[in-house]
Amino acid sequence: MKKKFLIFISTILFAVLFYDHELGINLSIFALILLIAQLVLQPKLLRDKRALTLAFCVVATSFSNAWLLSVVTVLSVIVSSFVFRYYVVDPQLKLISKAFNFVLSWPAFVGRIFLIDQWFEFKKEDSKKTLITIFSYVILPFCILSIFFGLYVSSSDMLSNWYNRYEWNIDGLIIFTIIFGFYISFLFWHIKVFDFIKIIDKSLKFNFTKEQQTYQKPSFNFIPLDFEVRSGIITLVSLNCMLLFFVIVFNVENAQQTIQHISEYSSRTHSQIYLIITSVFLAMVVVLFFFKDALNFIKNNAWLLRLTKIWIGLNGFLIASAFYQNSVYINAMGLTYKRLGVYLFLIICLIGLVYSFLKIHQKRTNFYLVDRMSWTIFYCLIFCSIFNWGNIMTNYNLQKDTIDWYYLTNDLTGNEKTLMDYYKEQNMEVPKYLLNRLEYYGELPFLSKQLYYSNANTN
């Protein structure tokens, strides 16, 4: 189907779904219709495993967003939909290239909208003829008819009454909705992978070329390869000793600490864990620096490899220690988004260390690690959007002796039903603002609704 028809149909659909509605189930409907349209237009995608995986991500995030909307679910629906679309347009394009192209596409719309010959899909030599046709057949007749229509209506009471009776009440919101819908539809259906990104994308390889393996060059021209290897060994021996000492001190210190002053303990725990995450990130940078090229293939690099693997292992143990410390912290003080976020970042760091190990063990390029981590972050985003974390945290925190009611009732959503059940079980009065929130979301129009609130019980 022609791009122009897909763009205009999607614009109309967007206006119908989103006009005078809050973000809710409409976003999920829009994303699923776009997905189905692509699968219908290109049935071969149903036999492509990667395409099906990405399509499943769109479906999962869409249903999650329809159930309970959040910033994460909205972002997940948008990102997964565009990642799938980029795969349809160019299956070989790397994820990191898609990300850069996606970001650049939004401002580039201003220039691309005037390239009518491209998105109307006609030959350049016919562009002038098409513009003349549009002006002659649409714009000019519309202008002339509008003038005479105004004259006739103003000169007749009957026509004026009829016009006022059936006049459309077009406000600024519908105009904005149509324009924004066209903007989104244009970017989605008329995707363009910029030439310079294509060139960069083709240069990104997972494996070293034979030339890179044969002709080893030092990182710095003034330092011979042998000296670079020794420098790496000295650096990694020092780093391993320092890290081992820190791991011991970190675990001994935390074993001796007790949770007495909550604010001090919270600040210290978060500070330590953030520093650990930074340390692990820098550890991956060290691996990327030493094994970016020649040191992967030089003959006398055995000790460098061993020390690097030990360095990765110690960082893994440090992550495990931080994971345990965060668990102790949660057990004492309850779950929050920030504490769950610590788990997420620690897991991402651990996956990064695994890929760092595979990178040096299998002698892969630095881009191998970058590509794997970009996909890791993408799938983590999809995973985080699937669950109702607010309700999970509420169920966990209600089992604690001390409950932060302000956090549960003001900073979390999707936990209202659990809170109401708890209030009733404890014969406590349900706060008025909680009932008002359930009533507000429960009475929203269908397209603005979140299904979690569709059968909210306010009795």
Disulfide bonds with the S-S distance in Angstrom:
none
